[in-house]
Amino acid sequence: MKKSVYAKCPVCGSMIEVNAENGSVIRHFKPKENKDGEDSLSTALKELKTRETKLEEAFSKGKDTEKNKPDRLEKIFNEEKEKARKEKDIKPGLREIDLD
């Protein structure tokens, strides 16, 4: 039964699988390369800050929308009320008792 150990390569920084019995390298995993040549931690931090900024903008936009919602609904209600007054063709709806 082979036992293997995973370790970080001291030369290139990638992961290697080493046979625990004799110390031979079984597999060599290539490291993920960034386009900018930066390390993955800095890239992850930049992505996190970008995402945090986008979420903050979306939150403030939603907050503003909810703050103005009562005024907007009141305006729509008044417009529909005026429209109903001008038409004056409002009949009460049919009830079940009227259908007999």
PyMOL commands that set and color helices and strands:
alter all, ss='L'
color gray80, all
select helices_A, chain A and resi 40-87+96-99
alter helices_A, ss='H'
color red, helices_A
select strands_A, chain A and resi 4-8+15-19+25-29
alter strands_A, ss='S'
color yellow, strands_A
deselect
rebuild
show_as cartoon
